[in-house]
């Protein structure tokens, strides 16, 4: 009995010490302190004090330690009532416009690069400008992908409509390319020069090797289609056939766009390192973005999926998850997640770039490659390009997908205008190439 009393006295002293520490920091209300002072005599009072202290102390101190003010709220606690008021000034439409502008500037840079190889004076005057403009081609695709995420998260468009829209746009570009190439470009050369189809293909492949990297990827809608399709298989919950345990088979379809991306990247590598030549008919089917950009898309998609899974495991209603998606808090978290993923991708890209540089320089056939030659090959493969993604970080942090529009006509007009401007740029580029082509002979 005496030992029990000694143990209780020790516990009482420890509790009084904790209360004293909290009192010095001004964290306990006066009522709690008054109740604590009489706890040394009555063991039952100790229990009452613990109960009284619980609501006052639990959220603020743990034995005198403050809770971090900067800890992010649990997403399950976010509601329309306690949502933050901040919304970035840029909407998904603004991001799309910026992406199209960067895309057009990148095409101008490509034309300046090609004509610079035909005319040394153009290279001397516009070589630096062409290099800078071509960097925008790496930054524009993540912006297109972010706008795609935004229209899905804010409910502006459904998965089915976006997959159909990008799929049809991809097929339209492929059809126009085939028609223009076989009807006019190849057909005209065969008619004027009297060449066969095989000789014409060899001529064009030689020109591609001289003017570029042995291939050209022009169909950005293929990238958008693949990324939307991946997002569809990851996030969409079918109501028929693939239900219950069979849902896993639907999720496995997400491997198809990944395999397509890997195939395109492999073909580009083989062409760049002169192991094969691609027929011109394959060009409009190639993806345009660097290989690590798709990894960026996967990382962001997985983060969205994890939030959805957290709501499902907590047995929350679909309405609660939809409310969370429409919150400014999640919009800001989405921007922060994308920015963080971009920084991670840049670091991975630089590590891979220098690792492959060392491997090709000293590990595989040492002395065969020069540093400049290896760096050119790696750059053409897309390694070392991701650092240009850092220029879009300010746009991402100023972006909010909760900004929507009732009138959707501008979403159709903007790409039509951009493609019309692109056609004019390509015509001017073709004119410049034909103008300088006699200088090669």
BAFIKE-607619 format. One record per residue: residue in one letter; x, y, z of N, C-alpha, C in turn. Coordinates in steps of 0.2 Angstrom, whole numbers, plus 2048, in hexadecimal, padded with zeros to 3 digits. Example, Ala and Ser with C-alpha at 12.3 -4.5 7.8 and 13.67 -1.06 7.14 Angstrom:
<atoms>
A8427E482783E7EA8278427F0827 S8407F58238447FB824840800827 
</atoms>
This chain:
<atoms>
X8047FA800800800800804806800 X80A80680480E80C80481280D7FE X8138077FA8178087F481280B7EF X80C8097EF80780C7EA8068147EB X8068167F280581D7F380C8217F1 X81181E7F18188217EF8178227E7 X81581C7E481481D7DC80F8227DA X80A8237DE8058287DC80882F7DE X80C8307E380F8367E48148387DF X8178337DC81C8347D78188377D1 X8138337CF80F8357C980C83C7CA X80A83E7D08078447D280C84A7D1 X8128497D381884D7D281984F7CB X8198497C781B84A7BF81584E7BC X80F84D7BE8098507BB80A8587BD X80B8597C380C8607C58128647C2 X8178607C181D8637BD81B8657B6 X8178607B28158627AC8108687AB X80C8687B180786E7B180B8747B2 X8108747B681487A7B781887C7B1 X81A8777AD81E8797A781987D7A2 X81387A7A280E87D79D80C8837A0 X80B8847A680988B7A980E8907A7 X81588F7A881A8947A681989679F X81789179A816893793810896792 X80B89779780589A796800896792 X80188F7927FD88B78E7F6888791 X7F68897987F088679B7EC88B79E X7E588A79E7E088E7A17E188E7A8 X7DE8937AB7DE8947B37DA88F7B6 X7D588C7B37D18877B67D48817B7 X7D887F7B27DC8797B27E28797B7 X7E587F7B87EA8807BD7E787F7C4 X7E18827C57DE8827CC7DC87B7CE X7DA8777C97D88707CA7DE86C7CC X7E486E7C97EA86A7C97ED86A7D0 X7ED8707D37F08727DA7EE86D7DF X7E786B7DF7E58667E57E685F7E3 X7EA85D7DE7EA8567DC7EF8527E0 X7F38567E47F88527E87F684E7ED X7F08517F07ED84D7F67E88487F4 X7E48497EF7DF8447ED7E18407E7 X7E283A7E77E38367E17DE8377DC X7D78377DE7D28387D97D283E7D5 X7D58447D97D584A7D67DA84A7D0 X7DF8457D07E48457CB7E08437C4 X7DC83E7C57D883C7BF7D48427BC X7D18467C17CD84B7BF7D18507BB X7D78527BD7DB8577BA7DD8547B3 X7DF84E7B37E184B7AC7DB84C7A7 X7D584B7A97CF84B7A57CE8537A3 X7CF8577A87CF85E7A77D48617A2 X7DA85E7A37E086079F7DF85E798 X7DC8587977DC8557907DA85A78A X7D485D78B7D28617857D6867785 X7D986A78A7DC87078A7E386F787 X7E68697897ED8687887EF864781 X7EA85F7807EB85A77B7ED85D774 X7EA8627727EB86576C7F186A76B X7F486C7717F98717717FF86F774 X7FF86A77A80686877D80686177E X80C85E77E80D858781812858785 X81185878C81685979181A85F790 X81686578E81A86B78D81C86D786 X81C86878181E86977B81986C776 X81A87177281587476E815870768 X80F87076580D86C75F80F871759 X81286E75481487274E80F87674B X81087D74A80B88174780A88073F X81087D73C81087D73580E876733 X80C87173780A86B73580386B731 X80486872B7FE8687267F8864729 X7F28677287EC86472A7EB85E727 X7E885972A7E68537277E0854722 X7E185171C7DC8537177D5850719 X7D584C71D7CE84A71F7CA84F723 X7CE8547267CB85972A7C985F726 X7CB85F71F7C986571B7C2865719 X7BF86B71A7B886B7187B7872715 X7B18737127AF87A70F7B087F714 X7AE87E71A7AE88371F7B5885722 X7BA8817227C08827247C688371F X7C38837197C88847137CB88A713 X7D288A7107D589070F7D289570A X7D489B70A7D18A07067D58A1700 X7DC89F7007E18A16FB7DF89D6F5 X7DF8A06EF7DF89D6E87E38A06E4 X7E889C6E17EC89F6DC7E98A36D6 X7EC8A86D37E98AC6CE7E88A86C7 X7EC8A36C67EC89F6C07E88996C0 X7E48996BB7DF8936BA7E288E6B5 X7DE8896B47E18846AF7E18876A8 X7DD88C6A77DD88F6A07E389369F X7E58976A47EB89B6A47F18966A3 X7F18916A77F788C6A67F788969F X7F188869C7F18856957F488A690 X7F28916917F489668D7FC89768D X7FE896693806897694809891691 X80688B69180988568E809886687 X80488868480488967C80988E67A X80989467E80E89967C81589667C X81789268281E88F68281F88A67C X81988667A81A88167581B88566E X81888A66D81988E667820891667 X82389366C82989666D82E89166C X82D88B66E83288566D832883666 X82C88366282D88265B831887657 X83088D65983489265683C891657 X83D88F65D84488D65F84788765B X84288265984487C65584687E64E X84188364B842885645849889644 X84A88D64985189164985788C649 X85688764D85B88264D85D87F647 X85787D64485887963D85B87E638 X85888463785A88863286188B634 X86388B63A86A88C63C86F88763A X86D88163987287C63687287D62F X86E88062C86E881624871887623 X87188C62787489362687889562C X87F89562C88389763188189E634 X87F8A363087E8AA6328788A9637 X8738A563686D8A563A86F8A1641 X87389D64087689964787A89E64B X87D8A36488818A864B87D8AD64F X8788AF64B8738B464E86E8B1653 X86B8AB6518668A96558678A2659 X86D8A065986F89A65C86D89A664 X86F89F66786D89F66E86689F670 X8638A466C85B8A466C85889E66B X85A89A66685789466485888F66A X85E88F66D85F88A67385A88C679 X85989267A85589468084E89367E X84B89467884489367684388B676 X84888767484688067484687D67B X84988068084887E68784087E689 X83C88368683588368883187D686 X83487968283187368083086E686 X83586E68A83586A69083086C695 X82F87369682B87669B824876699 X82287669381B877691817870692 X81A86A691816864692813863699 X81786569F8158646A680F8696A7 X80F86F6A48098746A48038716A1 X80486E69B7FE86A6987FB86569D X7FF8616A07FD85C6A47FA85E6AA X7FD8646AD7F98676B37F28696B1 X7F286C6AC7EB86F6AA7E68696A9 X7E98636A67E585D6A67E385B6AD X7E785A6B17E68596B87E085D6BB X7E18646BA7DC8696BD7D58686BA X7D48676B47CE8666B17CA8606B4 X7CE85B6B67CB8556B97CA8566C0 X7CE8596C47CD85A6CB7C885F6CC X7C78646C87C18696CA7BB8676C6 X7BB8616C37B485F6C07B28626BA X7B78666B77B586A6B07B48656AB X7B88606AA7B785B6A57B78546A8 X7B484F6A57B48486A77BA8446A3 X7BB83F6A67C183A6A37BF83869C X7B983669B7B78346957B883968F X7B683F6917B684568C7BD84768A X7C28476907C884968E7CC84368B X7CB83D68C7CF8386897CC838681 X7C68396807C38396797C683F675 X7C68456797C984B6767D084A674 X7D48486787DB8486777DD842672 X7D983C6727DA83766D7D8839666 X7D283D6657D083F65F7D584465C X7D88496617DD84E65F7E384A65C X7E58456607EB84165E7EA83E657 X7E583B6567E383864F7E383D64A X7E084364B7E08486467E784B644 X7EB84C6497F284E6477F6848643 X7F48426457F783C6417F583C63A X7EE83D6397EB83D6327EE84362E X7EF8496317F184F62D7F884D62C X7FC84B63080384962F804844629 X80083F62980183A6247FF83D61D X7F984061D7F78446177FC848614 X7FF84D61980485261680A84E614 X80D84961781384661681284260F X80E83E60F80D83960980A83D603 X8068416048038455FE80784A5FB X80A84E60080E8545FD8158535FE X81885260481F85360582384D601 X8218476038248416008228405F8 X81B8425F78198415F081C8465EC X81D84C5EE8208525EA8278505E9 X82B84E5EE83284C5EC8338465E7 X82E8415E882F83C5E382D83E5DC X8288425DC8268455D582C8495D2 X82F84E5D68338525D383A84F5D2 X83D84B5D78438485D68438425D3 X83D83F5D283D8385CF8408325D3 X83F8335DA84182E5DF83C8295E0 X83E8235E383981E5E58378205EC X83381C5EF83081E5F683681C5FB X83A8175FA8408155FE84581A5FE X84781D5F884C8225F784A8285FB X84382A5FA8418305FD84182F605 X83F82960884082860F847829611 X84C82660D85382760F85582E60F X85383260A85583960A85283D610 X84C83B61284983F61884C83D61E X84E83661F851834625858837626 X85C83862086283B620862843622 X85C84661F85B84D62185A84E628 X85684962B85484963285A848637 X85F844634865843638869849638 X86984D63286D85363286A858635 X86485963586085F63885E85E63F X85E85864185B85764885E85164B X85A84D64E85D84765285A84064F X85884064885683A64584E839646 X84B83D64A84483C64A84184364C X83A84464C83784A64E830848651 X82F84B65782984965A82484F65B X81E84F65881B85565781485565A X81184F65C80A84E65E80A84E665 X80985466880885566F802852672 X7FD85166E7F784E6707F8846672 X7FD84366F7FE83C67180083C678 X80484167A806841681800843686 X7FC8476847F68496887F1843688 X7F18406837EC83A6837EF834687 X7F58336877F882E68B7F882F693 X7F98366947F983869C7F283869E X7ED83A69A7E683A69C7E383269D X7E682E6987E48276997E682469F X7ED8256A17F08236A77EC8256AD X7EA82C6AD7E682E6B27DF82B6B3 X7DC82A6AD7D68266AD7D681F6B0 X7DB81B6AE7DC8156B17DD8156B9 X7E181A6BB7E381A6C27DD81D6C6 X7D98226C47D58256C97CD8236C7 X7CC8226C17C58206C07C281A6C3 X7BC81A6C57B98146C97B38116C4 X7B480C6C07AF80A6BC7A98076C0 X7A38086BD79D8066C079B7FF6BE X79E7FD6B879C7F66B57A27F26B4 X7A17EC6B37A77E76B17AC7E76B7 X7B07EC6B77B67EC6BB7B47EF6C2 X7B07EB6C67AE7ED6CC7B17E86D2 X7B17EB6D87B37E66DD7BA7E46DC X7BC7DE6DD7C37DC6DD7C57DC6D5 X7C17DD6D17C37DD6CA7C67E46C8 X7C57E96CC7C87EF6CB7CF7F06CA X7D37EB6CD7DA7EB6CC7DC7E96C5 X7D87E66C17D97E56BA7D97EB6B6 X7D47EF6B87D37F66B57D97FA6B6 X7DB7FA6BC7E17FE6BE7E77FC6BA X7E87F56B97EE7F36B57EE7F66AE X7E97F86AB7E97FB6A57ED8016A5 X7EE8046AA7F380A6AB7FA8096A8 X7FC8026A88028006A580380269E X7FD80269A7FD803693801809691 X7FE80F694802815692809815694 X80B81269A81281269C81680E697 X81380869481780468F818808689 X81380C687813810681819815682 X81981968881E81E68982581A689 X82681568C82C81168C82E80F685 X82A80D68182B80B67A82D811676 X82A81767782C81D67383381F675 X83481F67C83B82167E84081C67B X83F81667B844811679845812671 X84081366D84181566684581B665 X84482066984882666884F82566A X85182166F85882067185B81C66C X85881766985B81366385C81765D X85881C65C85982165685F825658 X85F82865E86482D65F86B82A65F X86C82466287282066287381C65B X87081E65687181B64F87081464F X86C81165386B80A65286580864D X86180D64C85B80C647859812644 X85581263F85181863C84A81663C X84681C63E83F81B63E83C81E638 X83781A63583381C63082F823631 X82E82762C82B82D62E82482C630 X82182662E81A825630819824638 X81F82363C81F82264381F828647 X82182E64382383464781D83764B X81783764881183A64C80F836651 X81183065280F82B65881482C65E X81983065D81E83066281C835667 X81E83466E81D83967382283F672 X82084567582484B67482884C67A X82684A68082984C68682F848688 X83484B68C83984768F837841693 X83B83C69483883669783683769E X83A83C6A283883D6A98328416AA X8308446A58298486A68238436A7 X82383E6A481E8396A681E8366AD X8258356AF8258336B68238396BB X82383F6B98208456BD8198446BD X8168426B780F8416B780C83C6BB X8108366BB80E8306BF80F8326C7 X8148366C98158386D080F83C6D2 X80C8416CE8078456D08008416D0 X7FF83C6CC7F98386CB7F98346D1 X7FF8316D37FF82D6D97FD8306E0 X8008376E07FE83B6E67F683C6E7 X7F383D6E17EC83E6E17E88386E3 X7EB8326E07E882C6E27E982A6E9 X7EE82C6ED7EF82B6F47EA82E6F8 X7E98356F67E48396FA7DD8356F9 X7DB8336F37D58306F27D48296F6 X7DA8266F77DA81F6FB7D9821702 X7DC8277047DB82870B7D482A70D X7D082D7097C982E70A7C582870A X7C78237067C381D7057C581870B X7CB81870E7CD8147147C981771A X7C881E71A7C58217207BD82071F X7BB81D71A7B381C7197B0822718 X7B38277157B082D7147AB82D70D X7A683170D7A18317087A5834701 X7A28326FC7A58356F57A483D6F5 X79F83F6F879D8466F97A384A6FC X7A58477027AA84A7067B184B702 X7B28456FE7B98456FA7B884B6F4 X7B284B6F17B18506EC7B28576EF X7AF8586F57B085F6F87B78606F9 X7BB85B6FB7C285C6FC7C685E6F6 X7C485B6F07C785C6EA7C58646E8 X7C08666EA7BE86D6E87C18726EC X7C48706F17C78756F67CD8796F4 X7CE87F6F67D48836F57DA87F6F8 X7D987C6FE7DF8797017E28736FD X7DD86F6FA7E086A6F67E386D6EF X7E08726ED7E38756E77EA8786E8 X7EB87B6EE7F287D6F07F78776F1 X7F48726F57F886C6F67FA8696EF X7F68696EA7F78666E47FD86A6E0 X7FD8716E18028756DE8098736E1 X8088736E880F8716EC81186A6EA X80D8656E980F85F6E781285F6E0 X80F8626DB8128626D58198666D5 X81A86B6D982086F6D982586A6DC X8238676E18288626E582A85C6E0 X82585A6DC8278546D882C8576D2 X82B85D6D082F8606CB8368606CD X8378636D383E8636D684185C6D7 X83D8576D98408506D984284E6D2 X83E84F6CD83F84D6C78468506C4 X8468576C584C85A6C38538576C6 X8528556CD8588526D085984B6CD X8548476CC8558416C98588416C2 X8568466BE8588476B78608496B7 X86284D6BC86984F6BC86D84A6BE X86B8466C386F8406C586F83B6C0 X86A8396BC86A8356B686F8376B1 X86E83E6B08728416AA87A8406AC X87C8426B28838416B388583A6B4 X8818356B688282E6B788382B6B0 X87F82D6AB87F82A6A488582D6A1 X8878346A288D83769F8938336A1 X8948326A889982E6AA89A8276A7 X8948246A789481D6A489681C69D X89382169989582169289C823691 X89F8286958A582B6948AB826696 X8AA82269C8AF81E69F8AD8176A0 X8A78156A08A580E6A18A480A69A X8A080D69689F80A68F8A380C68A X8A78086878AC80A6828AF811683 X8B38116888B781868A8BB81A684 X8BB8216838BF82467E8BB825677 X8B58216778B28216708AE827670 X8AB8296758A682F6768AA835678 X8A983B6758AB8416788A684467D X8A88486828A384B68789D84F683 X89F85367E89A85767A895852677 X89884D67489484867088F844675 X89184267A88D83F67F888844682 X88984A68388584F68687F850681 X88185067A87C85167587784C675 X87A84667587684067587183F67B X87484168186F84068786A846686 X86C84C68486785168386184F67E X86384C67985E84A67485A845677 X85D84067C85883B67F85483E684 X85584468685184868B854848692 X85A84669385D84669986184D69A X8608506A08638566A185E85C69F X85985B69C85486069A84F8626A0 X84E85E6A58498606AA84B8666AE X8518686AE85286E6B284E8746B0 X84C8746A984887A6A784187A6AA X83F8746AD8398746B08388796B6 X83E87B6B983E8806BE83B8866BD X83B8886B683888F6B483188F6B5 X82D8896B58268896B68248896BD X8288886C28268886C982288E6CB X8248946CA8208996CC8188996C9 X8188976C38118966C080D8916C4 X81088B6C680D8866C980B8886D0 X80F88C6D480D88E6DA8088946DA X8078976D580189C6D47FB8996D1 X7FB8936D07F688F6CD7F188C6D2 X7EA88D6D07E588A6D47E08876CF X7DF8806D07DA87D6CB7D387E6CD X7D28816D37CB8836D57C88886D1 X7CC88C6CD7C98916C97C788E6C3 X7C088F6C27BD88C6BC7B98916B8 X7B688F6B27B38946AE7AC8906AB X7A78946AB7A18926A87A18916A1 X7A489669E7A48966967AA892694 X7A988C6917AF88868F7B1889688 X7AE88E6847B088F67D7B789167C X7BA8946817C18966817C6890681 X7C488B6847C88856857C988267E X7C488367A7C48806737C888566E X7C788B66F7CA89066A7D189166B X7D48906727DB8916737DF88C66F X7DE88666F7E288166C7E1882664 X7DB8846627DA88565A7DF88B658 X7DF89065C7E389665A7EB89465A X7EC8906607F388E6617F688A65B X7F18856597F38816537F488464D X7EF88964C7F088E6467F6891645 X7F889464B7FF89864B80589364A X80488D64D80988764C80A886644 X80488564180488463A808889636 X80789063880B895635812895636 X81489363C81B89263E81E88D63A X81B88763981D88163681E88362E X81988762B81A88962482088D623 X82189262882789662882D892628 X82D88D62D83388962E835885627 X82F88262483087F61E833883619 X83088961883388E61383A88F614 X83C89161A84389261C84888C61A X84588661B84988061A84A87F612 X84588060F84587F607849885604 X84988B60884D89160585588F606 X85788C60B85E88B60C86088460A X85B88060885D879606862879600 X86287D5FB86787D5F586E87E5F8 X86F8815FD87588260087987C602 X87587660387887060587B86D5FF X87986F5F987C86B5F388086F5EE 
</atoms>
